[in-house]
Amino acid sequence: MSVQAGIWYFDGRPADRELLNLVNNDVVAYGPDGCNEQYLGSVGMKFWAYHRTAESRLESQPHFLGRGKVMMWDGRLDNREELEAALAIDGAKPISDVEIVAASYERWGVESFRRLMGDWALSVWDPEEKSLVLARDHVAVRHLYYQVTPEKVFWCSHLAPIVLYSGARFTVNDEFVAGYIVMHTDAHLTPYREIHAVPPAGFVKVCNGQVSVRKYWAFQPKNPIRYKTDAEYEEHYRHVLRQAVRRRLRSDSPVLAELSGGFDSSGIVCMADDILSREGAQAKRVDTLSFYAPKEQEMDDDLYFTEVEEKRGRMGYHVDSESGGTPFSFGNPGFSPTPIGQLTDHMKTSRLKILQEGGYRVVLTGIGGDEFNGQCTDPRVLMADLMTQFRIVELGRQLKAWSLLSQRPWMGMLLQACGELMPLSVRLRLSKFVQSEPFIDKTFSRRCRLPLRKMGELEERRFWPPSVRDRACAPAMMARQMHDALPSLEEKTHPYLDRDFIEFATAVPYSQMIRPGQRRSLMRRALVNYLPEEVLKRRTKAATGRFVTVLTERHWPEIQCMSNQPLSACLGYVDRTGFRKAVLDAKTGNPTSLVNLTRVLLLEYWLRDLSRRGLISIPGDALPLGMDLARSQA
């Protein structure tokens, strides 16, 4: 993906060229197709290009608009034809995405953002108004960060340059840490209180040193989609999935698709093959990349992705994720601006070699499939909906079917369904899932509302039907997950996060997504002639629990040192005794709360690295007497 960066000094001093040159050292590998810059007095803007389409090779950025405005755009515009028609642009002439976006901004201003379909982030400098606008796509696939101080605003697609080169010491953001430990962080936060992210489906305006933040799109319950037959829902599903995949095949190089053998990745690959064979696309070929772990008992992906390969008639790339030990590591030899876990050097090298040999610039993933295809649907929510609709006969039928399948009393299931109708505060008390792990500091958990974060709901939606409330969490949850994603040398793109697909998936009846004994019901039915039979019958999902135990054993000396004097405990995030016990349990192969413990370990490594580099401020009274951070680095 392309990279943009800029700086604006409020007092009128010339933009700091040296600062933007420093940014170049960190991001040039992500924008290998040339760098352009513009210095306009107190404003400096720099753009590193990453071309993926024939149209992108026509552009020159930063791009000038009328009245001296300057725009930088990193993105893929999916509704080019629609906007060209609305703007009376001659579609017969080659035109880049940024030119269409610029014309839209000239016509509608910030109201144009809701019209832009695709993955994108942009910045616009207006010299007449003396203002800067930063905006971002609906689920935060593209990243854009900014730091505002009394003297300047500094923005960049990557977080690391702002952290390393702004010349400041930062304060760790407790709200970020809370979200990170339990699931994913809110998409407008960064690990640093002084640095912010442009919110998904929102824009930031800086004018006269003041910052305002607004949303241009938000999930709202739409008029539900209602058809008379299952076949009509299935046809509509195939249409929106086909459109989502086709939009992401707009590439003048071969496309690589991640293939695990699960429903989501297999559905994308098989739909892409059908598109290429029936109607063609700008991309002439789609190849696949699959990871497998022969020693991991809970990973059986290779039994299924080979079925897809057999249907396609050709083998994809296979990478043994255990050949280098484990696919990810706790420690990171370089600087990481966030505590997010990273792949090992072996995995990075293997992936990079494949990308370079095949000339791939675009990678398709199945991210978002669980959330929008029905894997996360809950029969209790379906039954609660039936109660609100007074459909007593259908409620009885569902209760009987699910009770027999789960071998649980129907009365217990009915009471749980009733719980879905309760206010959020009541549901919070009834849920066992939201209890904090024993190694999390209780005061921190209460202050940062960790139980609410685990529920995925930070606000009450009192009068929404249970299914609508449940679905409303999904776009925000995916935005948080995308916000946590690390920068990649290739452009990762996600058909199930297509805005049209999301709006369809959240508007069909809940009963289309889940039926007794069958989650993903609509997807299974719609793709029955696309997916191999073995994939359609798959009931397993890969897990990687053993890797954490292996990593704990491998890094035991340094982890033991950290567990004796955890910096995360000094900052009030974890309970020292509980953390030490959890680490010992993980080493012996009997871990509890494995995912959250892994995140706390990564957090500890990251905090120590930041402290060693002098990038964060730690209150003196937070450190125990005699703690030597320099000697305790991992």
C-alpha positions in Angstrom: 0.0 0.0 0.0 1.1 3.5 -0.6 2.3 5.7 2.2 1.6 9.4 2.9 3.2 11.7 5.5 3.0 15.4 6.2 3.7 18.2 8.6 2.1 21.6 9.2 3.6 24.3 11.5 0.9 26.6 12.9 3.2 29.5 13.4 4.1 29.7 9.7 7.7 28.5 9.9 8.9 26.5 6.9 8.1 22.8 6.9 10.9 20.5 8.2 12.3 18.7 5.2 14.7 16.8 7.4 11.9 15.3 9.4 10.1 14.0 6.4 13.4 12.6 5.0 13.7 10.6 8.3 10.2 9.1 7.6 11.6 7.9 4.3 14.0 5.5 6.0 11.1 3.7 7.6 8.5 3.5 4.8 10.4 3.5 1.5 10.0 -0.3 1.3 6.2 0.0 1.4 6.1 2.5 -1.4 8.7 1.2 -3.9 7.3 3.0 -7.0 8.8 6.4 -6.4 8.5 9.3 -4.0 7.2 12.8 -4.6 7.0 15.7 -2.3 5.6 19.2 -2.1 6.7 22.0 0.3 4.2 24.8 0.5 5.6 27.2 3.1 4.7 25.8 6.5 3.2 22.6 5.0 5.2 19.7 3.7 3.6 16.6 2.1 5.3 13.4 0.9 3.9 10.4 -0.9 5.5 7.0 -1.6 3.7 5.2 -4.4 2.6 1.6 -4.6 1.0 0.8 -8.0 -1.4 -2.1 -8.3 -3.5 -1.1 -11.4 -2.8 0.5 -14.8 -4.8 3.6 -13.6 -2.6 4.1 -10.6 0.4 4.4 -12.8 -1.1 7.5 -14.3 -1.3 9.4 -11.1 1.2 11.9 -9.6 0.9 12.7 -5.9 0.6 14.9 -4.0 -2.3 15.8 -6.3 -3.3 19.5 -6.8 -7.0 20.5 -6.8 -8.5 23.9 -7.6 -7.7 26.9 -5.4 -4.4 25.5 -4.4 -5.8 22.5 -2.4 -3.5 19.5 -2.3 -4.6 15.9 -1.8 -2.8 12.6 -1.0 -4.8 9.4 -1.5 -3.9 5.8 -0.6 -6.6 3.5 -1.7 -8.6 1.4 -4.1 -11.8 3.1 -5.4 -14.4 0.5 -6.1 -17.3 2.6 -7.5 -15.4 4.5 -10.2 -18.1 4.1 -12.9 -20.8 5.4 -10.5 -18.8 8.5 -9.5 -17.7 9.2 -13.1 -21.4 9.2 -14.1 -22.4 11.5 -11.2 -19.5 13.9 -12.0 -20.0 13.8 -15.8 -16.4 12.5 -16.3 -15.7 10.9 -19.7 -15.1 7.3 -18.8 -13.5 6.6 -22.1 -10.3 8.4 -21.2 -7.9 6.8 -18.7 -8.1 8.4 -15.3 -6.6 7.6 -12.0 -8.6 7.0 -8.8 -7.1 10.1 -7.1 -8.4 12.3 -10.0 -12.0 10.9 -9.4 -11.7 11.3 -5.7 -10.4 14.9 -6.1 -13.3 15.8 -8.4 -15.7 14.3 -5.8 -14.1 16.4 -3.1 -14.3 19.5 -5.2 -18.1 18.9 -5.8 -19.2 17.7 -2.4 -16.4 18.5 0.1 -16.4 16.2 3.1 -19.8 14.9 2.1 -18.0 13.1 -0.7 -16.4 10.6 1.8 -19.6 8.6 2.3 -19.8 8.1 -1.5 -16.3 6.5 -1.7 -16.5 2.7 -1.8 -13.3 0.8 -1.1 -10.3 0.8 1.2 -8.7 4.2 1.5 -7.2 7.0 3.5 -6.7 10.5 2.4 -5.4 13.9 3.4 -6.4 17.4 2.0 -4.6 20.6 2.7 -6.6 23.8 2.0 -4.4 26.9 1.9 -7.3 29.4 1.7 -9.0 28.0 4.8 -5.8 27.1 6.5 -7.1 23.7 7.3 -6.1 20.0 7.1 -8.6 17.2 6.6 -7.7 13.5 7.2 -10.2 10.7 6.4 -10.4 7.0 6.4 -12.5 4.1 5.0 -15.5 2.5 6.8 -13.6 -0.4 8.5 -10.1 1.0 9.0 -8.4 -1.2 6.4 -6.1 1.8 5.6 -4.3 3.5 8.4 -3.7 7.1 9.1 -2.3 8.6 12.3 -1.7 12.1 13.5 -0.1 14.0 16.4 -1.2 17.5 17.2 0.9 19.8 19.5 0.7 23.5 20.1 3.2 24.1 17.3 2.3 21.5 14.6 0.4 18.6 13.3 2.4 15.6 12.0 0.5 12.8 10.1 1.5 9.5 8.5 0.1 6.2 7.2 2.5 4.4 9.6 2.7 4.9 13.3 6.4 4.2 13.8 7.7 7.4 12.2 5.6 9.6 14.4 6.7 7.8 17.5 10.4 7.7 16.6 10.9 11.2 15.0 8.5 13.6 16.7 11.1 14.2 19.5 8.6 13.5 22.3 8.2 11.1 25.2 4.8 9.5 25.3 2.4 8.3 27.9 1.0 4.8 27.5 -2.7 4.9 26.7 -4.6 2.8 29.3 -7.7 2.5 27.1 -5.6 1.1 24.3 -4.0 -1.5 26.7 -7.5 -2.5 28.0 -8.8 -3.1 24.5 -5.7 -4.9 23.4 -5.7 -7.3 26.3 -9.2 -8.5 26.0 -9.8 -8.3 22.2 -8.9 -5.5 19.9 -8.4 -1.8 20.6 -10.9 0.9 19.6 -9.9 2.0 16.1 -9.4 5.7 17.0 -6.8 4.9 19.6 -3.0 4.3 19.6 -0.8 3.0 22.4 0.1 6.6 23.1 -2.2 9.2 24.5 -0.5 12.0 22.5 -1.0 10.2 19.1 -4.4 9.4 17.6 -5.8 7.5 14.6 -8.3 8.8 12.2 -11.5 6.9 13.2 -13.0 4.5 10.7 -15.8 6.0 8.6 -14.8 9.3 10.0 -12.6 12.4 9.3 -10.5 14.8 11.3 -10.3 18.5 10.6 -7.5 20.7 11.9 -8.1 24.4 11.7 -6.7 27.2 13.7 -4.9 24.7 15.9 -8.3 23.1 16.9 -9.2 19.5 16.1 -12.7 18.3 15.3 -13.7 14.7 14.6 -16.8 13.6 12.7 -18.3 10.5 11.3 -19.5 10.3 7.7 -21.0 6.8 7.9 -22.3 4.6 10.7 -24.1 1.3 10.9 -27.8 1.9 11.3 -30.6 -0.7 11.2 -31.8 -0.6 7.6 -35.0 -1.8 6.2 -34.6 -5.5 6.3 -34.2 -7.5 3.1 -37.1 -9.9 2.8 -37.6 -12.5 0.0 -40.2 -15.2 -0.3 -37.8 -18.1 -1.0 -34.3 -19.2 0.2 -33.2 -19.3 -3.5 -33.6 -15.5 -3.7 -31.4 -14.9 -0.6 -28.8 -17.3 -2.1 -28.8 -15.5 -5.4 -28.4 -12.1 -3.7 -25.6 -13.5 -1.6 -23.7 -14.7 -4.7 -24.2 -11.3 -6.3 -22.7 -9.3 -3.5 -19.8 -11.8 -2.9 -19.1 -11.9 -6.6 -19.0 -8.1 -6.7 -16.7 -7.9 -3.7 -14.2 -10.4 -5.1 -14.3 -8.8 -8.6 -13.6 -5.4 -7.2 -10.4 -6.8 -5.6 -9.3 -8.5 -8.8 -8.6 -5.0 -10.3 -4.8 -5.5 -10.5 -2.4 -5.5 -13.4 -0.3 -8.2 -11.7 -1.3 -11.8 -10.6 -3.2 -11.9 -7.4 -2.3 -14.2 -4.4 -5.1 -15.5 -2.2 -4.6 -16.9 1.3 -6.2 -20.4 1.4 -6.7 -22.2 4.7 -9.4 -24.7 3.5 -12.0 -23.0 5.6 -15.3 -21.7 4.2 -14.2 -18.1 3.9 -10.9 -18.4 2.1 -12.2 -21.3 -0.1 -15.3 -19.3 -1.0 -13.2 -16.3 -2.2 -10.8 -18.5 -4.2 -13.6 -20.5 -5.9 -15.6 -17.3 -6.7 -12.5 -15.7 -8.1 -11.9 -18.7 -10.4 -15.5 -18.5 -11.6 -15.2 -14.8 -12.3 -12.0 -15.4 -14.3 -13.4 -18.3 -16.3 -16.8 -16.7 -17.1 -16.2 -12.9 -17.5 -12.5 -12.2 -16.9 -10.9 -9.5 -14.8 -8.0 -7.1 -14.9 -6.0 -9.7 -12.9 -5.2 -12.6 -15.3 -4.4 -15.2 -12.6 -5.1 -16.0 -9.0 -2.7 -18.3 -7.1 -3.0 -19.5 -3.5 -0.8 -19.5 -0.4 -1.5 -22.0 2.4 0.1 -22.5 5.8 0.1 -25.8 7.6 1.5 -27.2 10.8 2.1 -31.0 10.7 2.9 -31.2 14.5 -0.1 -29.2 15.7 -2.9 -31.7 16.3 -5.6 -29.0 16.2 -4.6 -27.8 12.8 -6.0 -29.9 9.9 -6.1 -27.2 7.2 -4.0 -29.3 4.8 -6.9 -31.8 4.6 -9.1 -29.2 3.1 -7.0 -26.7 1.2 -5.8 -29.6 -1.0 -9.4 -30.3 -1.8 -9.8 -26.8 -3.2 -6.5 -27.1 -5.1 -7.8 -30.4 -6.6 -10.9 -28.6 -7.7 -8.9 -25.8 -9.3 -6.6 -28.2 -11.0 -3.4 -26.8 -9.7 -1.3 -26.6 -6.5 -0.6 -23.4 -4.7 2.3 -22.4 -2.4 2.6 -24.4 0.8 4.5 -23.1 3.8 5.3 -25.2 6.9 4.7 -22.7 9.7 6.6 -24.9 12.1 9.8 -25.3 10.0 11.3 -22.3 11.8 10.0 -23.4 15.2 6.8 -21.4 15.6 5.0 -18.9 13.2 5.3 -16.0 15.6 7.6 -14.8 18.3 7.4 -12.9 21.6 10.5 -10.8 21.0 11.1 -8.4 18.1 14.6 -7.5 17.2 13.5 -4.2 15.6 11.2 -1.4 16.8 7.5 -2.1 16.9 5.2 0.9 17.8 2.5 -1.5 19.1 2.5 -4.7 21.1 0.9 -6.7 18.3 2.6 -10.0 17.8 4.7 -10.5 14.6 5.7 -13.3 12.4 9.1 -14.9 12.8 11.9 -14.0 10.4 11.4 -17.4 8.8 7.8 -16.8 8.1 8.4 -13.2 6.8 11.2 -14.5 4.5 9.1 -17.3 3.1 6.2 -15.0 2.4 8.4 -12.3 0.8 10.1 -14.8 -1.4 6.7 -16.0 -2.8 5.5 -12.4 -3.3 8.6 -11.5 -5.2 8.9 -14.6 -7.3 5.2 -14.4 -8.4 5.2 -10.7 -8.8 2.1 -10.5 -6.5 1.1 -7.1 -5.3 -2.4 -7.9 -4.1 -3.4 -10.6 -1.5 -6.9 -11.7 -0.9 -7.9 -12.8 2.6 -10.9 -14.3 4.3 -10.9 -11.8 7.2 -14.4 -10.8 8.2 -16.0 -14.1 7.1 -16.7 -15.4 10.6 -18.4 -12.2 11.5 -20.5 -11.6 8.4 -21.2 -15.1 7.2 -22.8 -16.4 10.4 -20.0 -18.3 12.2 -20.5 -16.0 15.2 -24.3 -16.2 15.2 -26.0 -17.3 18.5 -29.2 -19.4 18.6 -30.2 -17.6 21.8 -30.3 -14.3 19.8 -32.5 -15.9 17.2 -34.9 -17.2 19.9 -35.0 -13.8 21.6 -36.0 -12.3 18.3 -38.8 -14.7 18.0 -40.0 -13.7 21.4 -40.1 -10.0 20.5 -42.1 -11.0 17.3 -44.5 -13.2 19.4 -43.8 -16.1 17.1 -44.4 -18.7 19.8 -44.8 -21.7 17.5 -41.5 -21.1 15.7 -39.9 -20.4 19.1 -41.0 -23.8 20.3 -39.7 -25.5 17.1 -36.3 -23.8 17.5 -36.1 -24.7 21.2 -36.8 -28.3 20.5 -34.3 -28.6 17.7 -31.4 -26.8 19.5 -32.1 -28.7 22.7 -31.8 -32.0 21.0 -28.7 -31.0 19.1 -26.9 -29.6 22.2 -28.3 -32.2 24.6 -29.3 -29.4 27.0 -32.7 -28.8 28.6 -35.0 -26.6 26.6 -36.0 -24.6 29.7 -32.4 -23.6 30.3 -32.0 -22.5 26.7 -35.3 -20.5 27.0 -34.0 -18.7 30.1 -30.8 -17.8 28.3 -32.7 -16.5 25.4 -34.7 -14.3 27.8 -31.4 -13.0 29.1 -30.8 -11.6 25.6 -33.7 -9.2 26.1 -32.3 -7.8 29.3 -30.5 -4.4 29.5 -26.7 -4.5 29.0 -26.0 -4.1 32.7 -28.1 -7.2 33.5 -26.6 -9.3 30.6 -23.2 -8.3 31.9 -23.9 -9.8 35.3 -25.3 -13.0 33.8 -22.4 -13.7 31.5 -19.5 -15.9 32.7 -17.5 -15.0 29.6 -16.8 -11.4 30.7 -15.1 -12.2 34.0 -11.5 -10.9 34.1 -8.7 -13.4 34.3 -6.9 -13.7 37.7 -3.7 -12.2 36.3 -5.5 -8.9 35.4 -5.4 -6.1 38.0 -8.9 -5.8 39.3 -8.8 -2.0 39.7 -7.6 -1.6 36.1 -10.3 -4.0 35.0 -13.1 -1.9 36.6 -11.6 1.5 35.6 -11.3 0.6 31.9 -14.5 -1.5 31.8 -12.9 -4.8 30.6 -16.1 -6.8 31.1 -17.9 -4.4 28.7 -15.1 -4.7 26.2 -15.4 -8.5 26.3 -19.1 -8.2 25.5 -18.1 -6.1 22.5 -20.7 -3.5 23.4 -19.6 -0.2 24.9 -22.9 1.5 24.6 -26.5 0.5 25.3 -28.9 -0.1 22.3 -32.0 -0.5 24.4 -34.7 -0.6 21.8 -32.9 -2.5 19.1 -34.0 -6.1 18.4 -31.4 -8.6 19.7 -30.3 -9.7 16.3 -29.8 -6.1 15.1 -27.9 -5.3 18.3 -25.8 -8.4 17.8 -25.0 -7.5 14.2 -24.3 -3.8 15.0 -21.2 -5.0 17.0 -19.6 -6.7 13.9 -18.5 -3.6 11.8 -17.0 -1.9 14.9 -15.3 -5.2 15.9 -13.8 -5.6 12.4 -12.6 -2.0 12.4 -10.8 -2.7 15.6 -9.2 -5.8 14.1 -8.1 -4.0 11.0 -6.8 -1.1 13.1 -4.5 -3.6 14.9 -3.1 -5.0 11.6 0.6 -4.4 11.0 1.9 -2.7 7.8 2.5 -5.1 5.0 4.7 -4.9 1.9 1.8 -6.2 -0.2 -1.8 -4.8 -0.4 -4.0 -7.0 1.7 -7.6 -6.9 0.7 -10.7 -8.4 2.2 -13.9 -9.2 0.2 -16.0 -9.9 3.3 -15.4 -6.3 4.5 -16.8 -4.8 1.3 -19.4 -2.2 2.3 -22.1 -3.6 0.1 -21.5 -7.1 1.4 -21.6 -5.9 5.0 -24.9 -4.0 4.4 -26.4 -7.1 2.8 -25.2 -9.5 5.5 -26.6 -7.3 8.3 -30.0 -6.8 6.6 -31.1 -10.4 5.9 -33.1 -12.3 8.5 -31.0 -13.8 11.3 -32.6 -17.1 10.5 -30.9 -17.1 7.1 -27.5 -17.2 8.7 -28.2 -19.8 11.4 -30.4 -22.9 11.4 -30.5 -25.8 13.8 -27.0 -27.5 13.7 -25.8 -25.3 10.9 -24.1 -21.9 11.2 -23.2 -20.1 8.0 -26.4 -21.6 6.6 -26.9 -19.0 3.8 -23.2 -19.2 2.7 -23.3 -23.0 2.6 -26.5 -23.0 0.5 -25.4 -20.2 -1.8 -22.0 -21.8 -2.6 -23.0 -25.4 -2.8 -22.0 -25.6 -6.5 -18.7 -23.7 -5.9 -17.0 -25.3 -2.9 -15.7 -28.9 -2.8 -18.0 -31.3 -0.9 -15.4 -31.9 1.8 -15.1 -28.2 2.6 -18.9 -27.9 2.8 -18.9 -30.7 5.4 -16.0 -29.3 7.4 -16.8 -29.0 11.1 -13.3 -28.1 12.5 -11.5 -24.8 12.8 -7.7 -24.5 13.2 -6.2 -23.6 16.5 -2.6 -22.9 17.5 -2.6 -23.4 21.3 0.5 -25.5 21.5 2.6 -22.7 20.0 2.3 -20.6 23.1 3.6 -23.4 25.3 6.5 -24.0 22.9 7.4 -20.3 22.9 7.1 -20.0 26.7 9.6 -22.9 27.0 11.9 -21.4 24.5 12.0 -18.0 26.1 11.7 -19.2 29.7 14.7 -17.5 31.2 13.7 -14.1 30.1 10.0 -14.7 30.7 10.8 -15.9 34.2 12.7 -12.7 34.8 9.8 -10.6 33.5 7.2 -12.5 35.6 9.2 -11.7 38.8 9.2 -8.0 38.1 6.6 -7.3 35.3 6.6 -3.7 34.2 2.9 -4.2 33.3 2.3 -4.8 37.0 4.2 -1.6 37.9 1.9 0.3 35.6 -1.2 -1.3 37.1 -2.3 -3.6 34.3 -1.7 -7.0 35.8 -1.6 -8.7 39.2 2.0 -9.7 39.9 1.1 -13.0 41.7 -1.6 -14.0 39.2 0.7 -13.2 36.3 3.5 -15.4 37.7 1.2 -18.3 38.2 -0.3 -18.0 34.7 3.1 -18.0 33.2 4.1 -21.1 35.1 0.9 -22.9 34.0 1.7 -22.0 30.4 5.1 -23.5 30.7 3.7 -26.8 32.1 1.2 -27.0 29.2 -1.8 -26.2 31.4 -2.5 -22.6 30.5 -5.6 -20.7 31.3 -7.0 -17.8 29.2 -4.3 -18.5 26.6 -5.1 -15.7 24.2 -5.2 -13.0 26.9 -2.0 -14.3 28.5 -0.2 -14.3 25.2 -1.2 -10.6 24.7 0.0 -9.7 28.2 3.4 -11.3 27.5 3.6 -9.4 24.2 2.7 -6.3 26.1 5.4 -6.8 28.6 8.1 -7.3 25.9 6.9 -4.1 24.2 6.8 -2.0 27.3 10.3 -2.9 28.2 11.5 -2.1 24.7 9.9 1.3 24.7 11.3 2.0 28.2 14.8 1.0 27.0 14.5 3.4 24.0 13.3 6.2 26.3 10.1 6.6 24.3 7.6 6.4 27.2 7.3 8.2 30.5 7.0 5.9 33.6 6.2 7.5 36.9 9.2 7.0 39.3 6.9 5.6 42.0 5.6 3.0 39.6 8.9 1.1 39.6 9.7 -1.3 42.5 12.9 -0.5 44.3 16.0 -2.0 42.5 14.2 -2.8 39.2 16.8 -2.5 36.4 14.9 -2.2 33.1 18.1 -2.2 31.1 19.2 -5.5 32.4 15.8 -7.1 32.2 15.3 -6.6 28.5 14.2 -9.5 26.5 
